[in-house]
């Protein structure tokens, strides 16, 4: 799992409403709470584009949480940064958010009780280069849910909807992501959605052991 810096700045501004300020304070409190539960296994190197996986892969739902999924807009970009900061121990750079903004409908934000942002799936679209064949690839960079809302089906719902949209898009040929080789729970989770291990990269991670990762890919057959 992983994340970035932020403040509700762009959304709230210096003169934001009391409700917006309360939301910012709430997210910061959740971040402090979450920082106490981060494990070494969760830390991956954002510079290598490794995906953040900040949610429970073992689907033992406490209770399915009713959430509303929304797309990323300029208005809520700073909220996404604050959410990532609360979930992940790594700061994402500007390039990460440029890619996320350009992914359009594939990056999704999960809201509970109308306007409380509790999770997000961040993606990047990779178009063919050099005139080569093949379609656009959808790279799932991060999936994260605030700790109090995990094991409630939020991560599953975000992933399902993103894959559903990709399946309908004839320009997208496949979705892929990276998973640490020792993370069997994560691999089992993604395989439920049709992902398969297509390759293994040695020494992919810099600060965790084992440092190797599997590339999991889901091809869309139309």
C-alpha positions as CSV (number, residue, x, y, z in Angstrom):
1,X,0.0,0.0,0.0
2,X,1.1,3.6,-0.6
3,X,0.2,7.4,-0.8
4,X,0.8,11.2,-1.2
5,X,0.6,14.5,0.4
6,X,-2.2,17.0,0.5
7,X,-4.6,19.3,2.2
8,X,-8.1,20.0,1.1
9,X,-6.6,23.3,0.0
10,X,-7.9,23.4,-3.6
11,X,-11.3,22.3,-2.5
12,X,-11.7,24.3,0.6
13,X,-9.4,27.3,0.3
14,X,-8.4,29.4,3.2
15,X,-11.9,30.6,3.7
16,X,-13.6,27.2,3.4
17,X,-16.8,26.4,5.2
18,X,-16.9,25.0,8.7
19,X,-18.1,21.6,7.3
20,X,-15.2,21.4,4.9
21,X,-12.7,22.2,7.7
22,X,-14.2,19.5,9.9
23,X,-13.8,17.0,7.0
24,X,-10.2,17.9,6.7
25,X,-9.6,17.5,10.4
26,X,-11.4,14.2,10.3
27,X,-9.2,12.9,7.5
28,X,-6.0,14.0,9.3
29,X,-7.2,12.2,12.5
30,X,-7.7,9.0,10.4
31,X,-4.3,9.4,8.9
32,X,-2.6,9.5,12.4
33,X,-4.7,6.5,13.4
34,X,-3.7,4.6,10.2
35,X,0.0,5.4,10.6
36,X,0.0,3.2,13.7
37,X,-1.1,0.2,11.7
38,X,1.2,0.4,8.6
39,X,3.5,-2.6,8.3
40,X,6.7,-3.0,6.4
41,X,5.0,-5.1,3.8
42,X,2.9,-2.2,2.8
43,X,5.8,0.0,1.8
44,X,6.6,0.0,-1.9
45,X,8.5,2.5,-4.0
46,X,6.3,4.9,-5.9
47,X,9.2,5.9,-8.2
48,X,9.0,2.4,-9.6
49,X,5.3,2.7,-10.1
50,X,4.5,-0.1,-7.8
51,X,0.8,-0.3,-6.9
52,X,-0.5,0.6,-3.5
53,X,-2.7,-1.9,-1.9
54,X,-4.2,-0.3,1.2
55,X,-7.1,-2.5,1.9
56,X,-8.0,-5.9,3.2
57,X,-7.6,-8.7,0.7
58,X,-9.2,-11.3,3.0
59,X,-12.9,-10.7,2.3
60,X,-14.4,-11.2,5.8
61,X,-16.9,-8.4,5.6
62,X,-17.9,-6.8,8.8
63,X,-20.9,-5.4,6.9
64,X,-21.0,-4.2,3.3
65,X,-20.6,-0.5,3.3
66,X,-23.0,1.5,1.0
67,X,-20.7,3.8,-1.0
68,X,-21.1,6.2,-3.9
69,X,-18.4,6.0,-6.6
70,X,-17.4,9.3,-8.2
71,X,-14.8,10.2,-10.8
72,X,-11.8,12.5,-10.2
73,X,-12.2,16.2,-10.9
74,X,-10.0,19.2,-10.3
75,X,-12.3,20.1,-7.4
76,X,-11.6,16.9,-5.5
77,X,-8.0,16.3,-6.5
78,X,-6.7,17.7,-3.2
79,X,-9.1,15.4,-1.3
80,X,-7.6,12.4,-3.1
81,X,-4.1,13.6,-2.1
82,X,-5.2,13.9,1.5
83,X,-6.8,10.4,1.4
84,X,-3.6,8.9,0.0
85,X,-1.6,10.6,2.7
86,X,-3.9,9.0,5.3
87,X,-3.6,5.5,3.9
88,X,-0.1,5.2,2.5
89,X,3.3,6.0,4.0
90,X,4.9,7.2,0.8
91,X,4.5,10.6,-0.8
92,X,3.4,10.5,-4.4
93,X,5.0,12.9,-6.9
94,X,3.2,15.3,-9.3
95,X,3.6,12.9,-12.2
96,X,1.5,10.3,-10.3
97,X,-1.4,12.7,-10.1
98,X,-1.0,13.9,-13.7
99,X,-1.4,10.2,-14.8
100,X,-4.3,9.7,-12.5
101,X,-6.1,12.8,-13.8
102,X,-5.6,11.7,-17.4
103,X,-7.1,8.2,-16.7
104,X,-10.6,9.7,-16.7
105,X,-13.3,7.3,-15.7
106,X,-10.9,4.6,-14.5
107,X,-9.8,6.4,-11.4
108,X,-12.7,6.2,-8.9
109,X,-13.3,7.7,-5.5
110,X,-15.6,6.0,-2.9
111,X,-17.8,8.2,-0.7
112,X,-19.7,7.1,2.4
113,X,-22.7,9.0,3.7
114,X,-22.8,11.3,0.7
115,X,-19.5,13.2,1.0
116,X,-17.0,11.4,3.2
117,X,-14.2,10.2,1.0
118,X,-13.1,6.7,2.3
119,X,-11.3,5.1,-0.6
120,X,-9.9,5.4,-4.1
121,X,-8.6,3.4,-7.0
122,X,-5.9,5.2,-9.0
123,X,-5.1,4.1,-12.6
124,X,-3.0,5.1,-15.5
125,X,-3.7,4.6,-19.2
126,X,-0.7,3.4,-21.3
127,X,-1.2,3.8,-25.0
128,X,0.9,1.9,-27.6
129,X,4.1,3.7,-28.5
130,X,6.3,3.7,-31.6
131,X,3.5,2.8,-33.9
132,X,3.3,-0.8,-32.5
133,X,0.2,-2.8,-32.4
134,X,-1.9,-3.7,-29.4
135,X,-4.4,-1.6,-27.5
136,X,-4.2,0.7,-24.5
137,X,-3.2,-0.9,-21.2
138,X,-4.8,0.0,-17.9
139,X,-2.3,0.1,-15.1
140,X,-3.8,-0.1,-11.6
141,X,-1.4,1.9,-9.5
142,X,-3.2,2.0,-6.1
143,X,-6.2,0.8,-4.3
144,X,-6.7,2.2,-0.9
145,X,-9.4,2.4,1.8
146,X,-9.2,4.1,5.2
147,X,-8.6,1.6,7.9
148,X,-12.0,1.9,9.7
149,X,-13.8,1.1,6.4
150,X,-11.8,-1.9,5.3
151,X,-13.3,-5.4,5.0
152,X,-16.6,-3.8,4.0
153,X,-16.4,-4.4,0.3
154,X,-15.3,-0.9,-0.7
155,X,-12.1,-2.1,-2.5
156,X,-14.0,-4.8,-4.3
157,X,-16.7,-2.5,-5.5
158,X,-14.1,0.0,-6.9
159,X,-12.1,-2.7,-8.7
160,X,-15.3,-4.3,-10.1
161,X,-16.5,-1.0,-11.5
162,X,-13.2,0.0,-13.0
163,X,-12.8,-3.4,-14.7
164,X,-16.4,-3.2,-15.9
165,X,-15.7,0.1,-17.6
166,X,-12.5,-1.2,-19.1
167,X,-14.4,-4.2,-20.5
168,X,-16.8,-1.9,-22.3
169,X,-14.0,0.2,-23.8
170,X,-12.8,-1.3,-27.1
171,X,-9.5,0.7,-27.0
172,X,-8.4,-1.0,-23.7
173,X,-6.9,-4.4,-24.3
174,X,-5.9,-5.4,-20.8
175,X,-5.4,-4.3,-17.2
176,X,-2.3,-5.1,-15.1
177,X,-0.7,-4.4,-11.8
178,X,2.2,-5.5,-9.6
179,X,2.0,-7.7,-6.4
180,X,4.9,-8.7,-4.1
181,X,5.6,-12.4,-4.6
182,X,5.0,-13.2,-0.9
183,X,1.5,-11.5,-0.9
184,X,-0.6,-14.6,-1.5
185,X,-3.8,-12.9,-0.2
186,X,-3.5,-10.1,-2.8
187,X,-2.8,-12.6,-5.6
188,X,-5.8,-14.7,-4.5
189,X,-8.0,-11.6,-4.5
190,X,-7.0,-10.4,-8.0
191,X,-7.3,-13.9,-9.5
192,X,-11.0,-13.8,-8.5
193,X,-11.4,-11.0,-11.0
194,X,-9.6,-12.9,-13.8
195,X,-6.1,-11.7,-13.3
196,X,-3.3,-14.1,-14.0
197,X,0.5,-14.1,-13.3
198,X,2.1,-13.3,-16.6
199,X,5.7,-12.5,-15.4
200,X,7.9,-12.1,-12.4
201,X,10.3,-9.2,-11.9
202,X,13.4,-9.7,-9.7
203,X,14.4,-6.9,-7.3
204,X,11.5,-4.7,-8.2
205,X,11.1,-3.2,-4.8
206,X,13.9,-1.4,-3.1
207,X,12.8,-1.3,0.6
208,X,10.9,-4.5,1.3
209,X,11.7,-8.1,1.4
210,X,11.3,-10.1,-0.7
211,X,12.0,-7.5,-3.3
212,X,10.4,-9.5,-6.2
213,X,7.0,-8.9,-7.7
214,X,4.6,-10.7,-10.0
215,X,2.9,-8.9,-12.8
216,X,-0.8,-9.8,-12.8
217,X,-2.7,-9.2,-16.1
218,X,-6.3,-9.4,-17.1
219,X,-7.0,-9.5,-20.8
220,X,-10.3,-8.3,-22.2
221,X,-11.6,-10.7,-24.9
222,X,-14.3,-9.1,-27.1
